[in-house]
Amino acid sequence: MQVVVATTNPGKYRELVEGLSPLEWELRPLIDFPLKMPAESGTTFEDNALMKAAFVTQKTLLPALADDSGLMVDALGGEPGVYSARYGSRSSDRERNVYLLERLRGVPPEERSARFVAVLTLAYPDGHVESYRGEVEGVILEAPRGSGGFGYDPLFYLPEAGKTFAEMAPEEKAQYSHRARALAALLEAWKNGPPPREIWPLE
C-alpha cells in the first residue's frame, strides 16, 4: 500500500524508509504534498504523533506514518521531552546540544541517566490508527562524541554498545535505537499482514 511518511526531518525519513523496507510498502515523502504541518502542541509523544499522522492522512487521503520522538533526561525532570526539537528555543542540533550541556553542568556522571523515546503512529483516512513505542536507556556525556546521526546522538552514550549513537554506523544504530525498537514492534504486528482493526479504533 501507499503510505505517506509524515516527517520533514531527513534523518528520521531515512531511518523510517530503511526500517520499513521488509513490508514493501510504497513510501511517499511529505515533500510530494504541499502541506503546512500543524504545530506540535501535544503533551506526550503519542499526542504529537497522532496529530501529525491524522492531519496528513486527512489531507492526502492516504495512510500516513508519523514519528514523534525525543530525549528525556532524569536529572532535568524528563526535559526536553516533547520539546526536544526546539529545546531552549535553539535553532540547530549543535545549539540544542550546547544548551543541554549547560543545563547539566555540575551533574555527576552517575546522575546523567536518560532515555530516547520514539512513537510511530500509522493513521488511515477512515479514522483508524496504530501506535508503536520504543525506548532505549543511556547516559548523557559531558562532551559530544562522533559525527554521525542527528539531534542529540553525539551526547547519548549507550553503555551496552560502549559508544554514542553518533559514533555508530547507520546499521549499528538500527540495532539499538528507540526508533528501531518502535519499528520492530510495528513489523511484529504486521508479520502476518495488517493487524486486526478492532484493536486500534480512533477514539
C-alpha positions in Angstrom: 0.0 0.0 0.0 1.0 3.6 -0.4 2.0 5.3 2.9 3.0 9.0 3.3 6.0 9.3 5.7 4.9 12.4 7.6 8.2 14.0 8.6 10.4 16.8 7.2 13.4 15.6 9.1 15.8 13.9 6.6 17.4 11.7 9.3 14.1 10.4 10.5 12.9 9.8 7.0 16.0 7.8 6.1 15.7 5.6 9.2 12.0 5.0 8.7 12.4 4.1 5.0 15.2 1.7 5.8 13.3 0.2 8.8 10.1 -0.3 6.8 11.7 -2.0 3.8 10.6 -5.5 4.8 6.9 -4.5 4.3 7.4 -3.5 0.7 5.1 -0.5 1.2 5.2 2.3 -1.4 6.5 5.1 0.7 5.8 8.7 -0.3 7.8 11.6 1.2 6.0 14.5 2.7 7.6 16.8 0.1 5.3 15.3 -2.5 2.4 17.1 -0.9 2.0 20.9 -0.5 1.1 20.8 3.2 1.8 23.1 6.1 2.1 20.8 9.1 0.3 21.8 12.3 2.2 23.0 15.4 3.1 20.1 17.7 1.0 21.2 20.7 0.6 17.8 22.4 1.9 17.0 25.9 3.0 13.5 25.0 4.9 11.8 22.1 1.7 9.8 21.4 -0.3 13.1 21.2 2.0 14.6 18.7 2.5 11.5 16.5 -1.3 11.1 16.3 -1.8 14.8 15.5 0.7 14.7 12.6 -0.4 11.3 11.1 -4.1 12.2 11.3 -3.5 15.6 9.7 -1.6 14.1 6.8 -4.0 11.2 6.1 -6.9 13.6 6.1 -5.3 15.9 3.6 -3.8 13.3 1.3 -6.5 10.5 1.7 -3.6 8.1 2.0 -2.4 6.2 5.1 0.2 8.3 6.9 3.0 7.3 9.3 4.3 9.9 11.7 7.1 9.8 14.2 7.3 11.8 17.4 10.4 11.2 19.4 12.7 12.9 21.9 15.1 12.7 24.7 14.1 12.5 28.4 16.8 13.4 31.0 16.1 12.2 34.5 18.2 15.0 36.2 16.1 17.6 34.4 12.7 16.0 35.3 12.2 14.5 31.9 13.3 17.5 29.8 13.5 18.2 26.9 10.8 15.5 26.2 8.3 16.6 23.6 10.2 19.9 23.2 13.4 18.1 22.1 13.4 19.6 18.6 13.0 23.1 19.9 14.7 22.9 23.3 15.6 26.2 24.7 14.3 27.9 21.5 17.6 26.9 19.9 17.5 26.6 16.1 20.1 23.9 15.4 21.2 20.5 16.7 24.5 21.9 17.8 22.9 24.8 19.7 20.5 22.4 21.4 23.3 20.1 22.4 25.2 23.0 23.9 22.1 24.2 25.8 21.6 20.7 27.2 25.2 20.5 28.4 24.7 23.9 30.1 21.6 22.7 31.9 23.5 19.6 33.1 26.7 21.5 34.2 27.8 20.1 37.5 25.6 17.0 37.4 27.9 13.9 38.1 28.1 11.0 35.6 26.1 8.7 37.8 23.1 11.1 37.7 23.1 11.8 33.9 20.8 8.9 33.0 18.4 9.5 30.1 16.3 7.7 27.5 15.3 8.2 23.9 11.6 7.6 23.2 10.0 7.2 19.8 6.3 6.7 19.0 5.2 5.7 15.5 1.6 6.3 14.6 0.0 5.0 11.4 -3.3 6.7 10.6 -5.8 5.9 7.9 -8.4 8.1 6.1 -11.2 6.2 7.8 -10.1 7.2 11.2 -8.3 4.1 12.4 -4.8 4.2 13.9 -2.0 2.0 15.1 0.7 3.2 17.5 4.0 1.7 18.4 6.5 2.9 21.1 10.2 2.2 21.5 12.7 3.3 24.2 16.4 3.0 24.9 18.2 3.8 28.1 21.6 5.6 28.1 23.7 8.4 29.7 24.3 12.0 28.7 28.0 12.6 28.3 29.8 15.8 29.3 31.0 16.4 25.7 29.9 15.2 22.3 31.4 12.2 20.6 31.0 11.1 17.0 30.0 12.8 13.8 27.1 10.6 12.6 23.4 10.7 13.3 21.5 13.8 14.2 19.8 15.6 17.1 21.3 14.6 20.5 23.1 11.5 19.1 26.6 12.9 19.9 25.7 13.2 23.6 23.7 10.0 24.1 26.1 7.2 25.3 24.8 3.6 25.2 26.7 1.6 27.8 25.8 -1.8 26.2 27.5 -0.7 23.0 30.3 1.4 24.5 29.7 4.3 22.2 27.3 7.2 21.4 24.7 7.0 18.7 26.8 9.4 16.7 29.7 7.0 16.8 27.6 4.2 15.3 27.2 3.3 11.6 23.6 3.5 10.5 23.2 -0.3 10.5 24.6 -0.5 14.1 22.3 2.3 15.3 19.4 0.4 13.8 20.1 -2.5 16.2 19.8 -0.3 19.3 17.8 2.9 18.7 14.4 3.9 20.1 13.1 4.3 16.6 14.4 0.9 15.6 12.5 -0.6 18.6 9.3 1.1 17.6 9.8 -0.1 14.0 10.4 -3.6 15.3 7.1 -3.5 17.2 5.4 -2.4 14.0 7.0 -5.1 11.9 6.0 -7.7 14.5 2.4 -6.5 14.4 2.4 -6.7 10.6 4.3 -10.0 10.2 1.1 -11.8 9.1 -0.5 -8.8 7.3 -2.4 -5.9 8.7 -3.3 -6.4 12.4 -7.0 -6.7 13.4 -8.6 -3.3 13.0 -10.9 -3.7 16.0 -7.9 -3.4 18.4 -7.0 0.1 17.4 -10.0 2.3 16.6 -9.5 6.1 16.9 -11.4 7.3 19.9 
